[in-house]
């Protein structure tokens, strides 16, 4: 295998979720604290994890060659991978060198390192179940799982990335900050609020040992997740984007259909809530005075979504024109116009896919 170390060392760093990618543009502006700004209390908290020194990682990696009794040629190539290792080597550098060391010992590992060195060229990825049953030293296996997860995140394959990241702890890898950061990115992208805040909190406990870009983006994700509430229009719009991402990736199975059902139910709840608010507002108006223009004048429709059996009937997800217009008017009046656009585009897309 002739994978270029320089080629694989430079991740594309798409953190996946659109919100995080957009926020990355302002991350540099937030990286340095303003003059006189109070230091965050977390910065003084003793880290629950700490990275190993580069030389320690190198020694452990080369020691791994003793277990399978690597021949002289393989050992020579391994030593070349670790030659000229700077004492201040980055986590990315250590992670990739470990993966390439494993690739010398195992054909599956070599194929996986090659896969992670280039953009995805196939819709269905080869199974990597062997990673869970690999007999190689944990140091090599765990870091290869992390490398693979990083690549999957760059390809917006968050569920697959989560499978690789689950069960890994900071002490299991040579790049603990990267592990916690990418776990946070996956949870943020999949709208898993509790797990996301937990991973971010653990990452920030080791702020001084983490790359600055991880810290800045982690704080932005943290604030975003704190404000995320179930069944709000913002939450619904993000779930729609997640379904669209899955469909773009060719994922259209039961899991996606279940998520689509949940979106319809959430829209139904939201419409009912708006109708109830309007009834209360209408009752509070004395003497039948006209309501202010900024208020919704109480819809007459029941606000129920026409649920259909997904995948067995045509046009599922389409509301009857009258109900659809009533729902759009209510949502459009109470929320910014781009939410209405997102919902309209979502149903239009589903209708188009169903008709193909």
MOMOZI-V698219 format. One record per residue. RES is the residue in three letters. OMEGA is omega as a letter, one per 30 degrees, with the letter a starting at -180 (* if undefined). D_LAST is the distance of its C-alpha to the last C-alpha in Angstrom with 1 decimal. Layout:
# MOMOZI-V698219
RES/OMEGA/D_LAST, RES/OMEGA/D_LAST
This chain:
# MOMOZI-V698219
UNK/a/42.7, UNK/l/43.2, UNK/l/41.1, UNK/l/42.5, UNK/a/44.0, UNK/a/43.6, UNK/a/39.9, UNK/a/39.1, UNK/a/41.5, UNK/l/39.5, UNK/l/36.5, UNK/l/33.7, UNK/l/34.4, UNK/l/31.1, UNK/l/32.0, UNK/a/28.4, UNK/a/28.2, UNK/a/27.6, UNK/a/30.7, UNK/l/32.9, UNK/l/31.8, UNK/a/32.7, UNK/a/35.9, UNK/a/36.9, UNK/a/37.7, UNK/a/40.6, UNK/a/41.7, UNK/a/44.3, UNK/a/45.9, UNK/a/46.3, UNK/a/47.5, UNK/l/51.2, UNK/l/52.9, UNK/l/54.5, UNK/l/58.3, UNK/a/59.9, UNK/l/56.7, UNK/l/57.4, UNK/l/56.4, UNK/a/53.7, UNK/a/55.4, UNK/a/53.0, UNK/a/54.4, UNK/a/57.7, UNK/l/56.3, UNK/a/57.1, UNK/l/54.0, UNK/l/52.9, UNK/l/51.9, UNK/a/53.2, UNK/l/52.1, UNK/l/54.3, UNK/a/56.2, UNK/a/54.6, UNK/l/57.6, UNK/l/57.1, UNK/l/53.5, UNK/a/54.7, UNK/a/57.5, UNK/a/55.2, UNK/a/52.6, UNK/l/55.3, UNK/l/56.9, UNK/a/53.6, UNK/a/54.4, UNK/a/57.5, UNK/l/55.7, UNK/a/54.1, UNK/a/57.1, UNK/a/55.2, UNK/a/57.0, UNK/a/58.8, UNK/l/56.0, UNK/a/53.3, UNK/l/55.8, UNK/l/56.6, UNK/l/52.9, UNK/l/52.5, UNK/l/55.6, UNK/l/54.2, UNK/a/51.1, UNK/a/53.4, UNK/l/55.9, UNK/l/56.7, UNK/l/54.9, UNK/l/56.0, UNK/a/57.4, UNK/a/55.0, UNK/l/51.9, UNK/l/48.7, UNK/l/46.5, UNK/a/43.8, UNK/a/46.5, UNK/a/47.8, UNK/a/44.4, UNK/l/43.4, UNK/l/46.8, UNK/a/46.6, UNK/a/43.2, UNK/l/44.6, UNK/l/47.7, UNK/a/45.6, UNK/l/43.7, UNK/a/47.1, UNK/a/47.6, UNK/a/44.2, UNK/l/41.6, UNK/l/38.7, UNK/l/40.0, UNK/l/40.2, UNK/a/36.6, UNK/l/35.5, UNK/l/37.7, UNK/l/36.2, UNK/a/32.6, UNK/a/33.7, UNK/a/35.2, UNK/l/32.0, UNK/a/28.5, UNK/a/25.9, UNK/a/24.6, UNK/a/22.5, UNK/a/19.7, UNK/a/21.7, UNK/l/25.4, UNK/l/28.3, UNK/l/30.0, UNK/a/33.1, UNK/a/34.6, UNK/a/37.8, UNK/a/38.6, UNK/a/39.5, UNK/a/41.8, UNK/a/43.2, UNK/a/47.0, UNK/l/47.6, UNK/a/49.5, UNK/a/47.6, UNK/a/48.3, UNK/a/46.2, UNK/a/43.4, UNK/a/43.0, UNK/l/42.9, UNK/l/40.3, UNK/l/38.1, UNK/l/38.6, UNK/l/37.8, UNK/l/34.5, UNK/l/33.6, UNK/l/34.3, UNK/l/32.0, UNK/l/29.2, UNK/l/29.7, UNK/l/29.5, UNK/l/26.1, UNK/l/25.1, UNK/a/25.1, UNK/a/27.3, UNK/l/27.0, UNK/l/28.0, UNK/a/30.7, UNK/l/32.1, UNK/a/32.6, UNK/a/34.8, UNK/a/36.7, UNK/l/37.5, UNK/l/41.1, UNK/l/42.3, UNK/a/45.2, UNK/a/46.8, UNK/a/49.7, UNK/a/47.4, UNK/l/46.3, UNK/a/47.9, UNK/a/45.6, UNK/l/46.0, UNK/l/45.0, UNK/l/41.8, UNK/a/41.0, UNK/l/41.5, UNK/a/39.7, UNK/l/36.5, UNK/l/36.7, UNK/a/36.9, UNK/a/33.9, UNK/a/31.8, UNK/l/33.0, UNK/a/32.6, UNK/a/29.0, UNK/l/28.2, UNK/l/30.2, UNK/a/32.9, UNK/a/35.8, UNK/a/38.7, UNK/l/38.2, UNK/l/37.4, UNK/l/40.6, UNK/l/42.6, UNK/l/41.5, UNK/l/42.1, UNK/l/45.5, UNK/l/46.5, UNK/a/45.5, UNK/l/47.5, UNK/l/50.5, UNK/a/50.7, UNK/a/50.1, UNK/a/53.0, UNK/a/51.6, UNK/l/48.1, UNK/a/46.7, UNK/a/46.8, UNK/l/43.1, UNK/a/42.3, UNK/a/44.7, UNK/a/43.5, UNK/l/39.8, UNK/l/40.8, UNK/l/42.7, UNK/l/39.8, UNK/l/37.5, UNK/l/40.3, UNK/a/40.6, UNK/a/36.9, UNK/l/36.7, UNK/a/39.9, UNK/a/38.3, UNK/a/35.0, UNK/a/35.0, UNK/l/32.6, UNK/l/30.4, UNK/a/31.3, UNK/l/28.8, UNK/l/29.3, UNK/l/28.7, UNK/a/25.5, UNK/l/24.2, UNK/l/25.1, UNK/l/23.3, UNK/l/20.1, UNK/l/20.6, UNK/l/21.3, UNK/l/18.0, UNK/l/16.2, UNK/a/18.5, UNK/l/17.7, UNK/l/13.9, UNK/l/14.7, UNK/a/17.0, UNK/l/14.6, UNK/a/16.3, UNK/a/14.3, UNK/a/17.1, UNK/a/19.5, UNK/l/21.2, UNK/l/18.2, UNK/l/17.4, UNK/l/21.1, UNK/l/21.2, UNK/l/18.5, UNK/a/20.6, UNK/l/23.6, UNK/l/22.3, UNK/l/21.7, UNK/l/25.2, UNK/l/26.7, UNK/l/25.3, UNK/l/26.8, UNK/a/30.1, UNK/l/30.2, UNK/l/29.7, UNK/l/32.4, UNK/l/34.7, UNK/l/34.4, UNK/l/35.2, UNK/l/38.2, UNK/a/39.4, UNK/l/39.3, UNK/l/41.2, UNK/l/43.9, UNK/a/44.1, UNK/a/44.4, UNK/a/47.2, UNK/l/49.1, UNK/a/49.4, UNK/l/53.0, UNK/l/53.8, UNK/l/50.3, UNK/l/50.3, UNK/l/47.1, UNK/l/45.0, UNK/a/44.8, UNK/a/41.8, UNK/a/40.6, UNK/l/40.1, UNK/a/37.3, UNK/l/38.6, UNK/a/37.4, UNK/l/34.1, UNK/a/34.4, UNK/a/31.1, UNK/l/31.1, UNK/a/28.7, UNK/l/26.7, UNK/l/23.0, UNK/a/21.1, UNK/l/20.3, UNK/a/17.9, UNK/a/17.5, UNK/l/15.0, UNK/a/12.7, UNK/l/14.1, UNK/a/13.1, UNK/l/10.3, UNK/a/10.7, UNK/l/13.1, UNK/l/15.1, UNK/l/15.2, UNK/l/18.8, UNK/a/20.3, UNK/a/21.1, UNK/a/24.8, UNK/a/24.7, UNK/a/22.3, UNK/l/24.6, UNK/l/27.6, UNK/a/26.3, UNK/l/25.5, UNK/a/28.9, UNK/l/30.7, UNK/a/29.0, UNK/a/29.4, UNK/a/33.1, UNK/a/34.1, UNK/l/32.3, UNK/a/31.7, UNK/a/29.0, UNK/l/26.9, UNK/l/26.1, UNK/l/24.7, UNK/a/22.5, UNK/a/21.3, UNK/l/20.4, UNK/l/18.6, UNK/a/16.6, UNK/a/15.8, UNK/l/14.5, UNK/l/12.6, UNK/l/10.9, UNK/l/10.2, UNK/a/8.9, UNK/l/6.5, UNK/a/5.3, UNK/a/5.6, UNK/a/3.8, UNK/*/0.0
